[in-house]
Amino acid sequence: MEKENFKFKGFSDKENKWVYGSLVCQSNYDCKILPENGTLSDIVDVIPESVGMFTGYYDKNGNEIYTGDILKFEVYDERTEKNITDKGIVEFNEYDDSEGFYDYKHYGFYISGEKSSIHTLPDYVRNAEIIGNNFEKYKDMKQITQKEAEKMFDNYLNDVYPDYYIGQSGYPASEIFKKVDPIAYELALKEWASEQNFEIV
């Protein structure tokens, strides 16, 4: 990536808009953006979870593509032997590319498709269109307490795994989960809450 393309974007709660420029992070909980052609007095606080890195690529409409952006794109589906429309989030990490005859390990920008597999970003930008950003779902999240989250999650577990009521323990699934692996329970709780558009406070 060219030096001039090395930039970021982040969402400012205060200004209620996306800010573009250089990233300044003192920790995972304190991130700021220095706007392009701005001075230190122009630096803006942004929500850490919203920060995205410019990929150096543009969608078919000429818009800059950042990590966290949601793209709509066409991909060949081997099952139907036709092109299908898919959507996915742009990410940057190590990934497997299994579209060809062999599996390869890569490190870079990729799209994680909903209907298809993981795709190398440069191969699909020509027909891709930005339709949103993964962070936008967090802006509309409903805040709930830890106690409320656990109650709803426990009800969900007990509905999905009713058979756990039967047996020597006599405990529902949620109680067994908490006792056997409390760390895994907390992780599963947070993942479930995010899927339900809840923010635990």
C-alpha positions as CSV (number, residue, x, y, z in Angstrom):
1,M,0.0,0.0,0.0
2,E,1.3,3.5,-0.9
3,K,2.1,5.8,2.0
4,E,-0.5,8.3,0.9
5,N,-3.1,5.6,1.1
6,F,-2.3,4.6,4.7
7,K,-5.2,6.2,6.5
8,F,-8.1,5.4,8.8
9,K,-11.7,6.3,9.5
10,G,-13.6,6.3,12.8
11,F,-17.1,7.4,14.0
12,S,-17.3,10.5,16.2
13,D,-20.2,10.4,18.7
14,K,-19.7,14.1,19.4
15,E,-19.9,15.1,15.8
16,N,-22.2,12.3,14.7
17,K,-20.2,11.5,11.6
18,W,-17.3,9.6,10.2
19,V,-13.9,11.2,10.4
20,Y,-11.0,10.4,8.1
21,G,-7.2,10.8,8.6
22,S,-4.4,9.5,10.8
23,L,-5.1,7.2,13.7
24,V,-3.9,8.0,17.2
25,C,-4.6,5.3,19.8
26,Q,-3.3,5.5,23.4
27,S,-5.1,2.2,24.3
28,N,-7.9,0.0,23.0
29,Y,-10.3,2.4,24.8
30,D,-8.9,5.7,23.6
31,C,-8.7,6.4,19.9
32,K,-8.6,9.6,18.0
33,I,-8.4,10.7,14.4
34,L,-6.2,13.6,13.1
35,P,-8.2,14.8,10.0
36,E,-6.4,15.0,6.7
37,N,-4.6,18.4,6.4
38,G,-5.6,19.1,10.0
39,T,-3.5,20.3,13.0
40,L,-3.3,18.8,16.5
41,S,-6.1,21.2,17.5
42,D,-8.4,19.4,15.0
43,I,-8.0,16.0,16.5
44,V,-11.3,14.1,17.1
45,D,-12.2,11.4,19.6
46,V,-13.7,8.4,17.8
47,I,-15.3,5.2,19.0
48,P,-12.6,2.5,19.1
49,E,-14.8,-0.3,17.7
50,S,-15.7,1.9,14.7
51,V,-12.1,2.3,13.5
52,G,-11.4,1.0,10.0
53,M,-8.2,1.0,7.9
54,F,-8.2,2.1,4.2
55,T,-7.5,-0.9,2.0
56,G,-6.2,1.0,-0.9
57,Y,-9.1,-0.2,-3.0
58,Y,-12.3,1.4,-4.3
59,D,-15.7,0.0,-5.0
60,K,-17.4,0.2,-8.4
61,N,-18.8,3.6,-7.5
62,G,-15.4,5.0,-6.7
63,N,-15.8,5.0,-2.9
64,E,-12.9,4.1,-0.6
65,I,-13.1,0.7,1.0
66,Y,-12.2,0.4,4.6
67,T,-12.1,-2.6,7.0
68,G,-15.5,-3.0,8.6
69,D,-17.3,-1.9,5.4
70,I,-20.0,-4.3,4.2
71,L,-19.8,-5.0,0.5
72,K,-22.3,-6.4,-1.9
73,F,-20.6,-8.4,-4.7
74,E,-21.1,-11.1,-7.3
75,V,-19.3,-14.5,-6.9
76,Y,-19.4,-17.8,-8.8
77,D,-21.3,-20.5,-6.9
78,E,-19.9,-23.9,-7.7
79,R,-23.1,-25.7,-6.4
80,T,-25.4,-23.9,-8.8
81,E,-22.8,-23.1,-11.4
82,K,-24.1,-19.6,-11.6
83,N,-23.1,-16.1,-10.3
84,I,-24.8,-15.2,-7.1
85,T,-25.1,-11.9,-5.2
86,D,-23.4,-12.1,-1.8
87,K,-22.5,-9.6,0.9
88,G,-19.7,-9.7,3.5
89,I,-17.5,-7.6,5.8
90,V,-14.0,-6.4,4.8
91,E,-11.4,-7.6,7.2
92,F,-7.6,-7.7,7.6
93,N,-6.0,-10.8,9.0
94,E,-4.6,-14.2,8.2
95,Y,-7.1,-16.2,6.2
96,D,-7.5,-19.4,4.1
97,D,-8.3,-19.1,0.4
98,S,-9.9,-22.3,-0.7
99,E,-11.5,-21.1,-3.9
100,G,-9.0,-23.0,-6.1
101,F,-7.8,-26.5,-6.3
102,Y,-5.4,-26.0,-3.4
103,D,-5.8,-24.3,0.0
104,Y,-3.5,-21.3,0.6
105,K,-2.7,-19.2,3.7
106,H,-2.7,-15.5,3.1
107,Y,-2.4,-12.3,5.2
108,G,-4.2,-9.2,4.1
109,F,-7.6,-7.8,3.1
110,Y,-10.4,-10.2,2.5
111,I,-14.2,-10.4,2.3
112,S,-16.0,-12.9,4.6
113,G,-19.1,-13.7,2.5
114,E,-22.5,-14.7,4.1
115,K,-23.4,-17.2,1.4
116,S,-20.0,-18.1,0.1
117,S,-16.5,-18.5,1.6
118,I,-13.7,-16.1,2.3
119,H,-12.5,-14.1,-0.8
120,T,-9.3,-12.1,-1.5
121,L,-10.5,-8.5,-1.7
122,P,-8.7,-7.4,-4.9
123,D,-10.4,-10.1,-6.9
124,Y,-13.9,-8.7,-6.2
125,V,-13.6,-4.9,-5.9
126,R,-14.5,-4.3,-9.6
127,N,-18.1,-5.5,-9.0
128,A,-18.4,-4.7,-5.3
129,E,-20.5,-2.0,-3.8
130,I,-20.4,-0.6,-0.3
131,I,-23.8,-1.0,1.3
132,G,-23.0,-0.2,5.0
133,N,-20.5,-0.7,7.8
134,N,-20.4,-3.3,10.5
135,F,-20.2,-0.7,13.2
136,E,-23.6,0.7,12.3
137,K,-25.3,-2.1,14.2
138,Y,-23.6,-1.0,17.4
139,K,-25.1,2.5,17.2
140,D,-28.6,1.1,17.4
141,M,-27.9,-1.4,20.2
142,K,-30.2,-1.6,23.1
143,Q,-28.5,-1.3,26.5
144,I,-29.3,-4.0,29.1
145,T,-27.8,-4.9,32.5
146,Q,-25.7,-8.0,33.1
147,K,-28.6,-9.5,35.1
148,E,-31.1,-8.9,32.4
149,A,-28.7,-10.4,29.8
150,E,-28.1,-13.5,31.8
151,K,-31.8,-14.1,32.4
152,M,-32.7,-13.8,28.7
153,F,-29.6,-15.9,27.7
154,D,-30.5,-18.6,30.2
155,N,-34.0,-18.8,28.9
156,Y,-32.6,-19.2,25.4
157,L,-30.3,-22.0,26.5
158,N,-33.0,-23.8,28.3
159,D,-35.3,-23.6,25.3
160,V,-32.7,-24.9,22.9
161,Y,-31.5,-27.7,25.2
162,P,-34.6,-28.8,27.2
163,D,-33.2,-32.4,27.6
164,Y,-30.6,-31.1,30.1
165,Y,-33.4,-30.9,32.6
166,I,-33.5,-34.7,32.6
167,G,-30.8,-36.7,34.4
168,Q,-29.1,-37.1,37.7
169,S,-28.1,-33.4,38.1
170,G,-31.7,-32.1,37.7
171,Y,-30.2,-28.7,36.6
172,P,-31.3,-26.7,33.5
173,A,-28.8,-26.3,30.7
174,S,-27.9,-22.7,31.7
175,E,-26.9,-23.8,35.3
176,I,-24.8,-26.7,34.0
177,F,-23.0,-24.4,31.5
178,K,-22.2,-21.9,34.3
179,K,-20.8,-24.6,36.6
180,V,-18.8,-26.6,34.1
181,D,-17.2,-23.7,32.2
182,P,-18.0,-20.2,33.5
183,I,-15.5,-18.5,31.2
184,A,-17.0,-20.1,28.1
185,Y,-20.5,-19.1,29.4
186,E,-19.5,-15.5,29.6
187,L,-18.0,-15.5,26.1
188,A,-21.2,-17.2,24.7
189,L,-23.3,-14.7,26.6
190,K,-21.5,-11.7,25.0
191,E,-21.7,-13.3,21.5
192,W,-25.4,-14.0,21.9
193,A,-26.0,-10.4,23.2
194,S,-24.3,-9.0,20.2
195,E,-26.3,-11.1,17.8
196,Q,-29.5,-9.9,19.5
197,N,-28.3,-6.3,19.1
198,F,-27.9,-5.8,22.9
199,E,-25.1,-4.0,24.7
200,I,-24.4,-5.2,28.2
201,V,-23.7,-2.3,30.6
